[in-house]
Amino acid sequence: MPRYPPRRSGRPPAAPDRRPRYRALSLDLWFTTISHGGASDVQWDRARLEVLGDLLAGPGRRPVAPARLRSALTRVRARLAEEGRSATDTAPRTIVEMVARTARAQLRVRPGVAGRQFSDAGLLEFPPRINPEAVRVSAQLAAAGVPVVSVTNTGRSAATWRWFFQTHSGPRFATVVASCDLGTAKPAPEIFLEAARRLRLPPASVLHVGDRWDLDVGGAVAAGLGAALYRGLWHAYPPGLYPAQAKPRAVRDVARIDQLEELLERVRFATRRSD
């Protein structure tokens, strides 16, 4: 019998899906996962000075005058700036030890304990506001087998943020990469590469979402990660905190990170279930 070619449907073949396929999500912390809310840098600085007063002692274990501590902390920050550094890429323990030397004071407790107390200072009394979108999207992705991490420029250690989120019903990040722990801050590629290393994933399979195109998007792209700009909390910036941002045309952006459909229009996640 003659062989006939198979019948072809009238519909053209579907175009291949060329969207990047990600295996993990990275979220920025400030103005993506959290915002100042009712807290302020002034309140947190006061809390840090109070903690320093408890941690440090002068000759004869006498208290150190608050004015002296304030002056020492200001001088330490100025010294870091001269070296091209800041509190966001310096460990809290190091800050406390530098203040102690500058104020000619002695630590009342072990350096590690002092660093943790300084890192925690003011966060319980003046907690930042947690973005409910970040809580929902991290829970949804985690349920689908997609790990969610945080990559952040912060003067508080990762241990502090894990404690804060656990006690305030925040996102349960698989890991927090804090700049002060690592000694380098965004947009340096190293901080993003550290997140991929901890996830044991190639950088290209991680999508980073953050509110700053220069720090978050630029840094993530330079490290080989995917990137999306989040503009949902731009309205919450304290006046003068950040310069005006001009979004590059090639950068995808989202207004809400908890609407997965909006994000997945542009990217897709590979989950354990589908693999």
DRENDOBA-973916 format. One record per residue (C-alpha): residue number from 1; x, y, z. Coordinates in pm, 1 decimal. Last residue first. Example, Ala and Ser with C-alpha at 12.3 -4.5 7.8 and 13.67 -1.06 7.14 Angstrom:
BEGIN
+-----+----------+----------+----------+
:   k :        X :        Y :        Z :
+-----+----------+----------+----------+
:   2 :   1367.0 :   -106.0 :    714.0 :
:   1 :   1230.0 :   -450.0 :    780.0 :
+-----+----------+----------+----------+
//
This chain:
BEGIN
+-----+----------+----------+----------+
:   k :        X :        Y :        Z :
+-----+----------+----------+----------+
: 275 :   1093.7 :   1903.7 :   3701.9 :
: 274 :    739.2 :   2034.5 :   3724.1 :
: 273 :    701.2 :   1947.2 :   4090.7 :
: 272 :   1048.8 :   2060.0 :   4187.3 :
: 271 :    972.9 :   2403.8 :   4052.4 :
: 270 :   1119.9 :   2592.6 :   3759.5 :
: 269 :   1020.6 :   2955.5 :   3778.0 :
: 268 :    904.9 :   3168.0 :   3490.6 :
: 267 :    980.5 :   3519.0 :   3371.2 :
: 266 :    797.7 :   3805.2 :   3198.9 :
: 265 :    433.4 :   3723.2 :   3246.4 :
: 264 :    554.5 :   3544.7 :   3559.0 :
: 263 :    592.7 :   3873.2 :   3745.1 :
: 262 :    238.3 :   3989.1 :   3683.3 :
: 261 :    101.6 :   3639.4 :   3734.3 :
: 260 :    286.3 :   3614.6 :   4062.1 :
: 259 :     98.0 :   3905.2 :   4210.5 :
: 258 :    282.3 :   3925.6 :   4541.8 :
: 257 :    566.4 :   4132.9 :   4396.7 :
: 256 :    351.2 :   4432.2 :   4310.9 :
: 255 :    451.4 :   4725.9 :   4087.1 :
: 254 :    684.2 :   4524.0 :   3866.6 :
: 253 :    971.1 :   4620.4 :   3641.2 :
: 252 :   1156.8 :   4463.1 :   3352.1 :
: 251 :   1478.8 :   4644.7 :   3263.8 :
: 250 :   1559.3 :   4714.6 :   2899.1 :
: 249 :   1423.5 :   5067.7 :   2910.8 :
: 248 :   1651.0 :   5176.6 :   3191.9 :
: 247 :   1454.7 :   5318.4 :   3486.8 :
: 246 :   1549.4 :   5672.3 :   3584.7 :
: 245 :   1570.4 :   5702.3 :   3959.5 :
: 244 :   1560.8 :   6022.7 :   4163.6 :
: 243 :   1824.8 :   6020.5 :   4434.3 :
: 242 :   1764.6 :   5822.9 :   4753.5 :
: 241 :   1703.3 :   5929.0 :   5112.3 :
: 240 :   1611.0 :   6290.8 :   5036.6 :
: 239 :   1257.6 :   6264.6 :   5166.9 :
: 238 :   1192.3 :   5925.4 :   5330.7 :
: 237 :   1111.9 :   5668.5 :   5059.7 :
: 236 :    763.4 :   5523.6 :   5108.9 :
: 235 :    632.6 :   5622.0 :   4764.0 :
: 234 :    902.7 :   5408.7 :   4603.7 :
: 233 :    744.9 :   5110.6 :   4775.2 :
: 232 :    588.2 :   4930.1 :   4478.6 :
: 231 :    867.8 :   5014.4 :   4235.2 :
: 230 :   1035.7 :   4673.9 :   4210.4 :
: 229 :   1297.3 :   4643.6 :   3936.0 :
: 228 :   1362.4 :   4297.7 :   3795.8 :
: 227 :   1690.3 :   4112.5 :   3760.6 :
: 226 :   1831.2 :   3784.3 :   3631.6 :
: 225 :   2168.9 :   3694.7 :   3773.5 :
: 224 :   2502.6 :   3713.1 :   3590.4 :
: 223 :   2693.6 :   3910.9 :   3853.1 :
: 222 :   2682.0 :   4229.7 :   3645.4 :
: 221 :   2306.7 :   4176.9 :   3601.0 :
: 220 :   2257.4 :   4152.6 :   3977.9 :
: 219 :   2461.7 :   4464.1 :   4047.8 :
: 218 :   2286.9 :   4678.3 :   3787.3 :
: 217 :   1940.7 :   4561.3 :   3890.7 :
: 216 :   1987.0 :   4588.3 :   4264.4 :
: 215 :   2231.6 :   4873.6 :   4321.3 :
: 214 :   2174.3 :   5099.8 :   4019.9 :
: 213 :   1813.7 :   5001.0 :   3946.8 :
: 212 :   1718.6 :   5032.5 :   4310.4 :
: 211 :   1390.9 :   4878.3 :   4430.8 :
: 210 :   1486.9 :   4512.5 :   4428.2 :
: 209 :   1409.3 :   4177.5 :   4265.7 :
: 208 :   1684.6 :   3922.1 :   4201.0 :
: 207 :   1613.8 :   3620.0 :   3980.8 :
: 206 :   1845.2 :   3320.8 :   4028.7 :
: 205 :   1910.5 :   3061.9 :   3752.8 :
: 204 :   2177.9 :   3275.8 :   3584.7 :
: 203 :   2385.9 :   3272.4 :   3903.8 :
: 202 :   2436.4 :   2892.5 :   3884.9 :
: 201 :   2278.8 :   2722.5 :   4186.3 :
: 200 :   2420.0 :   2581.7 :   4507.5 :
: 199 :   2180.8 :   2806.9 :   4702.3 :
: 198 :   2467.3 :   2928.2 :   4918.7 :
: 197 :   2677.0 :   2987.4 :   4607.4 :
: 196 :   2394.2 :   3177.8 :   4437.6 :
: 195 :   2365.8 :   3409.7 :   4738.4 :
: 194 :   2743.7 :   3455.4 :   4747.8 :
: 193 :   2738.1 :   3547.3 :   4379.3 :
: 192 :   2497.1 :   3830.0 :   4459.3 :
: 191 :   2726.9 :   3970.2 :   4729.4 :
: 190 :   3033.5 :   3927.9 :   4510.4 :
: 189 :   2885.1 :   4123.6 :   4216.5 :
: 188 :   2940.1 :   4455.7 :   4396.0 :
: 187 :   2622.3 :   4663.7 :   4353.6 :
: 186 :   2565.0 :   4600.4 :   4638.7 :
: 185 :   2782.2 :   4571.1 :   4946.7 :
: 184 :   3104.1 :   4405.0 :   5058.6 :
: 183 :   3235.3 :   4292.3 :   5395.3 :
: 182 :   3028.2 :   3972.5 :   5394.5 :
: 181 :   2868.2 :   4012.9 :   5734.9 :
: 180 :   2801.3 :   4385.6 :   5685.5 :
: 179 :   2658.8 :   4315.9 :   5338.4 :
: 178 :   2394.3 :   4076.4 :   5467.8 :
: 177 :   2315.4 :   3762.6 :   5266.1 :
: 176 :   2000.5 :   3620.4 :   5425.4 :
: 175 :   1926.7 :   3251.5 :   5375.0 :
: 174 :   1630.1 :   3023.6 :   5303.0 :
: 173 :   1414.3 :   3324.5 :   5382.5 :
: 172 :   1106.7 :   3278.6 :   5597.8 :
: 171 :    923.5 :   3600.1 :   5516.6 :
: 170 :    795.0 :   3792.3 :   5817.0 :
: 169 :    571.0 :   3685.0 :   6102.7 :
: 168 :    728.8 :   3938.3 :   6343.5 :
: 167 :    931.9 :   3708.2 :   6571.5 :
: 166 :   1076.6 :   3494.1 :   6292.0 :
: 165 :   1137.5 :   3800.2 :   6072.5 :
: 164 :   1330.1 :   3981.1 :   6345.7 :
: 163 :   1539.5 :   3678.8 :   6444.8 :
: 162 :   1637.4 :   3617.1 :   6082.5 :
: 161 :   1718.0 :   3986.5 :   6046.8 :
: 160 :   1946.1 :   3989.7 :   6349.9 :
: 159 :   2126.1 :   3672.0 :   6242.0 :
: 158 :   2184.1 :   3827.2 :   5898.3 :
: 157 :   2373.7 :   4109.0 :   6067.2 :
: 156 :   2257.8 :   4467.5 :   6088.3 :
: 155 :   2448.5 :   4739.0 :   5900.9 :
: 154 :   2255.2 :   4658.3 :   5587.5 :
: 153 :   2290.5 :   4627.4 :   5211.0 :
: 152 :   2072.0 :   4330.2 :   5129.9 :
: 151 :   2041.6 :   4001.6 :   4945.9 :
: 150 :   1739.5 :   3807.2 :   5070.6 :
: 149 :   1663.0 :   3448.2 :   4978.7 :
: 148 :   1362.9 :   3260.6 :   4839.5 :
: 147 :   1381.3 :   2889.3 :   4758.3 :
: 146 :   1141.1 :   2748.8 :   4494.3 :
: 145 :    977.6 :   2422.3 :   4601.7 :
: 144 :    622.1 :   2520.3 :   4514.2 :
: 143 :    538.1 :   2586.1 :   4880.2 :
: 142 :    849.8 :   2804.4 :   4898.4 :
: 141 :    721.1 :   3003.1 :   4600.6 :
: 140 :    386.0 :   3071.7 :   4760.6 :
: 139 :    533.6 :   3152.3 :   5102.3 :
: 138 :    792.4 :   3390.4 :   4954.7 :
: 137 :    523.0 :   3561.0 :   4744.6 :
: 136 :    292.7 :   3607.8 :   5042.7 :
: 135 :    550.2 :   3748.3 :   5285.1 :
: 134 :    700.6 :   3978.0 :   5022.8 :
: 133 :    357.3 :   4117.7 :   4938.2 :
: 132 :    291.2 :   4176.0 :   5307.7 :
: 131 :    577.6 :   4431.8 :   5314.1 :
: 130 :    711.4 :   4431.2 :   5668.0 :
: 129 :    710.0 :   4768.6 :   5844.7 :
: 128 :   1027.9 :   4851.1 :   6034.1 :
: 127 :   1041.8 :   4781.3 :   6407.9 :
: 126 :   1110.8 :   5064.5 :   6653.1 :
: 125 :   1139.8 :   4907.6 :   6998.1 :
: 124 :   1240.2 :   4561.7 :   6873.4 :
: 123 :   1478.9 :   4691.3 :   6607.5 :
: 122 :   1632.6 :   4953.4 :   6832.6 :
: 121 :   1966.5 :   4778.5 :   6881.3 :
: 120 :   1983.5 :   4429.2 :   6729.4 :
: 119 :   2322.2 :   4482.1 :   6559.7 :
: 118 :   2463.5 :   4648.8 :   6872.1 :
: 117 :   2348.4 :   4354.9 :   7082.7 :
: 116 :   2499.0 :   4106.4 :   6836.1 :
: 115 :   2830.7 :   4291.9 :   6823.2 :
: 114 :   2853.2 :   4309.4 :   7200.4 :
: 113 :   2790.7 :   3935.9 :   7231.2 :
: 112 :   3067.8 :   3864.5 :   6981.3 :
: 111 :   3305.8 :   4107.0 :   7153.0 :
: 110 :   3259.1 :   3941.1 :   7495.4 :
: 109 :   3095.4 :   4161.8 :   7757.5 :
: 108 :   3179.9 :   4479.4 :   7955.3 :
: 107 :   3393.4 :   4613.9 :   7669.8 :
: 106 :   3653.6 :   4871.7 :   7769.6 :
: 105 :   3668.7 :   5241.8 :   7689.1 :
: 104 :   3918.1 :   5474.8 :   7529.0 :
: 103 :   3636.2 :   5642.9 :   7331.5 :
: 102 :   3812.8 :   5571.9 :   7001.8 :
: 101 :   3915.5 :   5222.3 :   7110.9 :
: 100 :   3563.2 :   5136.5 :   7226.5 :
:  99 :   3408.0 :   5288.0 :   6912.4 :
:  98 :   3634.5 :   5072.1 :   6695.1 :
:  97 :   3540.6 :   4759.7 :   6893.1 :
:  96 :   3170.5 :   4840.5 :   6858.1 :
:  95 :   3201.1 :   4895.5 :   6483.1 :
:  94 :   3398.0 :   4572.9 :   6442.1 :
:  93 :   3126.3 :   4376.2 :   6622.1 :
:  92 :   2865.1 :   4535.7 :   6396.7 :
:  91 :   3054.4 :   4397.5 :   6093.3 :
:  90 :   3151.7 :   4656.3 :   5831.1 :
:  89 :   3000.0 :   4674.2 :   5481.4 :
:  88 :   2682.7 :   4861.4 :   5576.8 :
:  87 :   2861.1 :   5069.4 :   5840.1 :
:  86 :   3058.9 :   5238.7 :   5564.5 :
:  85 :   3371.9 :   5195.9 :   5356.7 :
:  84 :   3583.6 :   5406.6 :   5120.9 :
:  83 :   3866.0 :   5436.6 :   5374.1 :
:  82 :   3778.8 :   5800.5 :   5444.2 :
:  81 :   3417.3 :   5689.0 :   5490.8 :
:  80 :   3526.5 :   5435.7 :   5752.4 :
:  79 :   3711.0 :   5707.1 :   5942.9 :
:  78 :   3405.6 :   5933.5 :   5931.9 :
:  77 :   3188.3 :   5652.6 :   6068.6 :
:  76 :   3435.1 :   5594.7 :   6350.7 :
:  75 :   3448.5 :   5967.3 :   6427.7 :
:  74 :   3069.7 :   5986.6 :   6454.4 :
:  73 :   3062.9 :   5682.0 :   6683.4 :
:  72 :   3331.3 :   5835.9 :   6907.2 :
:  71 :   3148.5 :   6168.8 :   6927.9 :
:  70 :   2823.0 :   5997.4 :   7020.9 :
:  69 :   3002.2 :   5788.1 :   7281.6 :
:  68 :   3163.9 :   6095.5 :   7433.9 :
:  67 :   2833.2 :   6281.2 :   7441.5 :
:  66 :   2669.1 :   5980.3 :   7608.6 :
:  65 :   2928.3 :   5990.3 :   7892.4 :
:  64 :   3097.3 :   5654.5 :   7948.6 :
:  63 :   2978.5 :   5471.8 :   8259.4 :
:  62 :   3240.2 :   5393.0 :   8526.8 :
:  61 :   3418.2 :   5060.5 :   8509.1 :
:  60 :   3706.4 :   5208.6 :   8711.9 :
:  59 :   3822.6 :   5377.6 :   8394.1 :
:  58 :   3546.0 :   5383.4 :   8129.4 :
:  57 :   3288.2 :   5119.2 :   8053.6 :
:  56 :   3128.1 :   5005.8 :   7729.1 :
:  55 :   2837.6 :   4770.2 :   7655.2 :
:  54 :   2555.4 :   4947.5 :   7836.7 :
:  53 :   2644.9 :   5289.9 :   7695.6 :
:  52 :   2692.0 :   5130.4 :   7353.8 :
:  51 :   2336.2 :   5000.1 :   7381.2 :
:  50 :   2206.8 :   5349.2 :   7455.9 :
:  49 :   2404.5 :   5487.3 :   7160.9 :
:  48 :   2257.2 :   5221.3 :   6932.5 :
:  47 :   1904.6 :   5307.9 :   7050.2 :
:  46 :   1962.8 :   5674.6 :   6974.9 :
:  45 :   2086.7 :   5581.1 :   6627.7 :
:  44 :   1777.4 :   5369.0 :   6570.0 :
:  43 :   1550.2 :   5656.5 :   6664.8 :
:  42 :   1730.8 :   5896.1 :   6429.9 :
:  41 :   1728.8 :   5638.6 :   6148.2 :
:  40 :   1351.4 :   5629.4 :   6169.1 :
:  39 :   1074.5 :   5393.3 :   6270.0 :
:  38 :    704.5 :   5435.4 :   6203.9 :
:  37 :    719.6 :   5252.4 :   5871.2 :
:  36 :   1083.2 :   5237.0 :   5766.1 :
:  35 :   1020.7 :   4995.4 :   5482.8 :
:  34 :   1056.8 :   4617.3 :   5451.3 :
:  33 :   1075.3 :   4346.5 :   5183.2 :
:  32 :   1124.0 :   4576.8 :   4883.1 :
:  31 :   1191.5 :   4917.7 :   5031.6 :
:  30 :   1493.7 :   4786.3 :   5222.1 :
:  29 :   1546.1 :   4409.8 :   5196.3 :
:  28 :   1617.3 :   4308.9 :   4836.8 :
:  27 :   1460.0 :   3982.4 :   4733.6 :
:  26 :   1628.0 :   3685.2 :   4566.7 :
:  25 :   1412.9 :   3424.6 :   4393.1 :
:  24 :   1528.3 :   3073.9 :   4304.5 :
:  23 :   1513.5 :   2822.8 :   4018.0 :
:  22 :   1475.1 :   3058.2 :   3724.4 :
:  21 :   1387.2 :   2985.7 :   3363.0 :
:  20 :   1450.6 :   3279.8 :   3137.1 :
:  19 :   1172.5 :   3334.9 :   2881.7 :
:  18 :   1237.6 :   3177.0 :   2544.5 :
:  17 :    919.3 :   2973.4 :   2527.3 :
:  16 :    938.3 :   2802.3 :   2187.9 :
:  15 :    684.6 :   2920.7 :   1932.7 :
:  14 :    389.4 :   2687.5 :   1895.4 :
:  13 :    370.7 :   2506.8 :   1563.7 :
:  12 :    143.8 :   2668.1 :   1305.0 :
:  11 :   -224.2 :   2566.2 :   1313.6 :
:  10 :   -380.9 :   2404.5 :   1007.5 :
:   9 :   -303.8 :   2060.5 :   1132.8 :
:   8 :    -79.0 :   1842.7 :    926.5 :
:   7 :   -183.6 :   1501.7 :    800.2 :
:   6 :     84.1 :   1239.5 :    804.2 :
:   5 :    252.5 :   1167.7 :    471.3 :
:   4 :     87.1 :    891.4 :    269.4 :
:   3 :    234.6 :    548.4 :    225.0 :
:   2 :    121.4 :    350.7 :    -74.7 :
:   1 :      0.0 :      0.0 :      0.0 :
+-----+----------+----------+----------+
//
